[in-house]
Amino acid sequence: MGYRQITGAALAGAIFPAAARAHVSEQGFVLLLPTDIYIAAGVGCVVLTVLLTVFLPVRAIHGLFRPGPVALFRFRPRGRLITGVLSTLLLFWLIREGFRGPHDPLSNPLPLVIWTLWWLALVSLQGLLGNLWSWLNPWLVPVLWLRRQLGLRTLIHLPRAVLGWGAVLGYLAFYAFLLADLAPSDPDHLARVILIYWLAMLAGGVILGPRWLLRGEAITVLMRSYARLGLFGRKGAKAAMGLWGWQVLRQPMPGYAAAVFMLILLGSGSFDGLNETFWWFGLLGLNPLEFPGRSAVVAPSIWGLLFANAALIAIYAGTVTLGVRLAGKRGLGRFFRLFAPSILPIALGYHIAHYLTVFLVDGQYVLKMMNDPLRNGAELLGMDHYHVTTGFLQTESTVRLIWLTQAGAVVVGHVVAILLAHALALRVFETPRRAVLSQLPLSIFMVAYTFFGLWLLASPRGM
């Protein structure tokens, strides 16, 4: 199936928008690669990392996550206000374009910016680099301005835990929209959904205070969760840089809702890949080569999303409980929360791997859109006669490079997760031996999840 055909089906609302299905095009070549060897090598790297944590001294583990100073540009607080205003104005321009612009989601700026620049690129960069979202949040400045103009104080004081569970429900609703909505990249439909959501979150911020934006608004909580992994952050008053996850070791233990939120980042992303496989279609009794349309899988997609997350949380809780008992301690709550951030590198690695080919294709449409954003004949990037290509998805050598990059993202995510979990264990267990024992079940889970993630990348897909 060619990319143009996939795009046409997306416009008909039969499948997920082209902005999230382009990666099926290279699957024929992936099936020709020795993926079993690559999967074995990836799992082997993760197993070696587990063994490494057994023999590495405590000082070496802590040294891995010790940040160093870095010279960065210093921005005054007013800088965030300016970028926040610009971000809000950009969002409203995108919403206007969604209502009035082209109906083709590969030409309209709204779906291109939301699904390609934000969901694919910015979420990945947030986890790789640091908290970029604090400069781009489109709610913070309007909420602060409205509260000041109206002379409002927080009208309703909700407990911190309640705010956190609001973010969990909000993210599940977002992913259900992503997977089950009949046309999530239709410009007019997407503009309507975003406008309603923006207004609802604005009202929440005005009524419940800025704490709602930090702990209850799902998009901001998503970005703040991944910001814990960023290479760049602050150590005291100075900028610093360290291995992914170093900031986790310097932040308070998350609450229950925040811990569950981190787990559903992985559960939702994993199901996003699973529901494209032939295995899933076989489970539903559908022929993936004659897909009847998204309307046929709305309910299975939602129930599958909820079940996948519930299963992941249960397995994670079981491995943590068993590890704690092996280390001679009891209780689940504290350790459930303690080790939850160690799941973030796995979730981020799979997010990058899952959407890499999508970005390589749809990023070209973004550049064409940026070449003439106002559709007034401008040629800002000199791409007026550029034709989007998917040729790199039809050559074995480039598909091999792409697949190895995807597999590398998954493996690196698991390696960092194991090291981070061990560093967290060393903070609370009296001896390195107990810390190692506490990690054995969780490490086995991570090794198994490495195999699962690489299998998803290599599996034939439908839709």
N, C-alpha and C positions, 0 to 999 in steps of 0.2 A: 504493500500500500504506500503510495507516494505522499509526500507532505502536503501537497495541494489537496489531495483527496481527504486527508485527515482534517485539513482546515475547513473544507466544505461541510464535512460531517459535524464539525464543531458548531458552525453557524446554524446548522439545523437543530442544534441542541441534542444531538444523538449521542455525543460522547463528550468527554472532558475537553475544555477548550484546547486549541492547538498549543496554547502557551503552557500546557502541562502534559502533552502526549507525544511530542516530537521524538522522544528517545526510543520509541518502538521501531523506528526506521532502521537502526543499525543492528537489530537483534539477530538477523540472519547471519551476520558475520560473527557476532558474539558466540553463537552456537557452534561455529567452526573453530573457535579458539580452544586451547587446552585449559579450559576454565577449572577442571578438576585439579590440575597441578597448581594453578594460581590460588585456588581456594585452600588447598593443603598448605601452601607456603604462607598464606595470610594467617591461617589458624596457628601454624607453627610459630610465627612471630609473636603472637599473643601468648601462646604457651610459654615461650622463652621469657617473655616479660614477667609472667607469673613466677617462674623459677628465679628470675633475677631479683625480685623483691624479697625472696627468702634469704639470699646471700648478701645483698647490699647492706652495708652498715646504715644505722639510723641517720648519721650525719650526711651520708650521700643522698638519701631520699629527700631529706629536708633541703639539701643544697640544690637539687633539681628544680625546686619551686622557689628558690630564693631570688627575688627580683633585683635588678640593678638600675641605677639612675639612668635616665635618658633625657636628652635635650629636646623639648618640644616647644612649639609656639605657645605662648601664653595668651589666653583669651580672657578678656574681662567679662564679668557677669552680664554686662549689657550685650555682649556678643550672642549669648543664648536667647535673649529677648528678640534680637534682630532676626536670627535664623528661625526662631519659633514663629514669628509673624510671617516670614517669607514662606515657611513650610505650610502654614495655614492657608495663605493666599494661593499657593500652588495647588493645594488640595481642592480648593473651591474652583479653580480654573479647570482642573481635571474633571471634576463633577459636571461642570458646565459642558465640557467637551463630550462627556459621556451622554448627555442629553441631546446635544446639538451637532456633534461631530459625526464622522463616518460610522456606519453600522458595522463595518468590518473590524473585528477585534484586533487584527494585525495592522490596522492603519490608525485606529482611534488611540489617542494618548492614554486614556484612562486605564484600560486593561493592560496595555503595555507597561505602564509605570507601576501599577499595583502588582501584577503577577510576575513581571520580569525584573524590574528594578528593585521593588521592595521585597516581595516574597522570596525571590531567588537570590538576588545579589545582596541587598542590605541586611537581611537576616543572617546570611553567611558571614558578611564582613563584621557584623556586630559580634559574633562569636569568635572570629579570628583576630580582630583588632582591638575591640573595646566598645565603650558605650557611646556610639555615634547617635543613638536615638535621643539622648538628652538634648541634642542640638536641633532635632527635627520633629519633636513631639508637637502635633498640631492642636492639642487641647490645652496645654499648660498655660500659654499666654492668654488665650480667650477666657479661661476659667479665672485666672488671677485678675484680669481686667474687669470682668463682670462682677466678681465679688467685691472689688474695690469700689466700682461705680455704684453698686447697689448697697454698699455698706453692710454686706452680709457676713455673719459668722456661720460656722458649721451648724446647720439646722438639725441634722440627725447624726448622732454619734454612734456608729456601728463598731462593734468589736473588730479587732484586727483579723481574727480568724474568719469572721463572716465576710469581710472584704475579699480575703484570699479565695474563699470558695466561690465567690462571684466570678473571679478570674478563671477558675477551673471550668465552670459551666460555660463561660463566654468563649473559651478556647475550643471546647468540644463543639459548641454551636458553629464557630468559625470553620472548623474542619468538616463538620457535616455539610455546611454550605459548599465547601470546596469539593467534596466528594459526591454529594447527592443532588445538588441543585441541577436543574435541567440545562441551564445556560449561564454558568457563573462568570463567563467573560463577555456576555452580551453587554455592550456599552451602556445602553439605557437601563437595563436591569441592574447592572453593577453600580451605576451612579445612584440609583434609588436606594439600594441596600446600604451603600457607604454613607449617604446623607442621613438616613435614619439612624444608623449606628453612631455617627459623629454627634448628632443632636442628643441622642440618649446619653452618651458618655459625657457630653458637655453638661447636661442637666445633673448627672450624677456628681460631677466635680463641683458644680455650684452648690448643690444641696448637701452633699456629704463631705465636701472639702477636698483639697488637693491630695489627701491620703487615698481617696478613691482612685485617682489616676495612677498612683504608685503601686497600689496593692489590689485593686478591684477591676481595673480596665485591662482586658485580656491581652491586647496588643502590646501595651507598655510592659506588662508583666512578662510576656514572651521575650521582649527585647532586653529587659533587665536581667532575666534569667541567663540568657546567652552572654550578656556583658560580663558575667562572673568569669567567663573563660578567656576573655580578651588578653592579648599579649600586652597591651598598654593599659595602665591604670595609675592610681595614685598611691604612693606610700608616704603617709603623713601629708605634708604640704607639697611634696615634690612628685613630678611625674616619674614613673618607673616602668620597666619592661621585664617580663619573665616568661617562663614556660606556660603554655595554656593551662589555666586552672590555678595559677598562683594566687589570684585574688580570692578564690574560694577559701583558702586557708587563713585568710585575714578578715573574713566576714563572719558575722554571727551565724549560728546554726539556724537553718530555715524552719519556719513553722510547718505544721502538718499540711496545710493547704498548699504552701509553696513547694513542699517536697512532692506532693501528689502532682502538682503542675509540672514539675521537672520530669516526672515519670511519663506523663501523658504526651510530652513532647516526643519522646521516643516511641511510645505505643501508637500514636496517631501517624507519625511518619512511616513506621514500619507497615502499618495496615495500608497506607497509601500505596506502597509498593506491592504488597501481597494481593490487593484486590485487582491488580492488572494481570496476574499470572494465570496460565492455563489451569493450574491446580485450583484456583478460586472459582474459575468459570465451571470447571468440572463439578465442584462442590455444589454450585447453584444449578447444575443441569443445563448449562448454556453452552452453545458452540461459540468459542471466541472468534472464529473465522466468519461467523454470520451473526455478529452482535446485533441484537434487536433494538438497541437504544438505551440511553441512560434511564428512561422512565421504567425500564424493566428491573433495574437494580437499585432503586432509591431506598426501599426498606432494607434489603440486605446490606447495603453500604452503611446505613446508620447503625443497624444492629451489630454489624461486624466491627465497626469503629468502637462502639461501647464495649463489646466483648473483648476485643484485642487489648484495650486499655485495662479492663478489669483483670484479665489474665496476667498481664505484665505486672500490675501492682501486686497481685497475689503471689506470683513467683518471686518477685523481688523481696516481698515481706518474708516469705518462707526462707529464702537463702540468708537474709540478714538474721533472722531468728536462730537458724541453725548455726550460723557462724558465731553469734554471740554466746550460745551455749557451749560450743567447742572451746571458746576462750574462757569459760568458767564464769560467765555472767548471765543475768536474766533480764527480761524486759525487752520490749520491741520499740516502743515509741521513740525514745531518745536516739536509738541507732538507726531507725527508719529515716529519721530526719537528718542524721549526721551524714549518712552515705548517699543520700539522694543526689547531691550535686555531682557525684562521680559519674552519674548517668549522662550528664550534659554533653561531654565530649563524644559519646556514642551517637546521641541524637543529632548533634551538629554534623558529625562525619557522614551520617546517612543522609541528612538533608542535602549536603553538598553533592554526594555521590548520585543521589536520586535525580537531581535536577540539573546536573552538569550539561548533558546534551541538549536539554531544553534551552538553557541559557545560550549555548553556542549557536543555536538556530534563531531563537526569538530575540537575542541580543542584536542580531542584524536588523530586525524590524524596528527595534528601538532606535538604532542609529539612523535608519531611514526616516523615522518620525522626527528625530531631533534635527535632521537636515533641513526640514521645513515644518516646524511645529505649528505655525499659524496658517499653513496651507495658502501662503500668499506668493508662492514662487521663489522664496528665498532658497539659497543653496549654501547653507552655513558650513556643511562638512564636505561639500563637493561630491555628494552621493546621489545626485539626481538620476543618473542612469545606472546605478548599481543594482544588480539583481541578486536577491537572496539565494544563497547556495546551500545545499545539503550534501554536496559531493563528498565531504569528509565522512559522511555516514555510509558511504557506498564503497569505501576503500578499506581493505583489511588492515593495512598498516596504521591508518589513522584511527580506525575503530579499536584496534589493539591498544593504542596509546590512550584513548579515551577510557576504555574499560580498566586499564591498569591504574589510571588516575583515580577513577571511581573506587576501585578496590583499595587503593592506597589510602584514600580518605576514610574508608570504613576501618581499616586496620590501624591507622594512626589514632583514630578516635578511641578505639578499644585499648590501645597501648597507654595513651594518656589517662584513660579512665582507671585502669588498673593501678598505675602509679599514684594517681590522685587518691583513690580509695585507700591505698596502703598508707599514704601520708596522713590521711584523716584518722585511720585506725591507730597510728602511732601517737596521736594526741590524747587518746582516752584509755588505752590499755597500758598496763604497768610495764610490760616487757615486750621486746620485739617478737618473742615466740608467741605470745598471746595475740599480738596484732596479726601475725601471719595466720594463726589458726582461725581468727575471726573472719579472714578474707577468703578462706578456701572455698566455701560454697558460692560466694559472690563471684569469685574468679572463675569457677567452673561455669557459672551462668554466663559470664562475659565471653568465655571461649566459645560456648555453644551459640551465643548470639552473633559472634563473628562469623561462624559458619552459616547461620541463618541469613545474615545481611549479605554475604557474598553469594549465597545461593539465590537470593532475590535478584541480584544484579545479573546473574547468569541465566535465569529461568526465562523460557519463552513467554511472551506477553501478548495479550489480546487488546481489544478496543482500538 
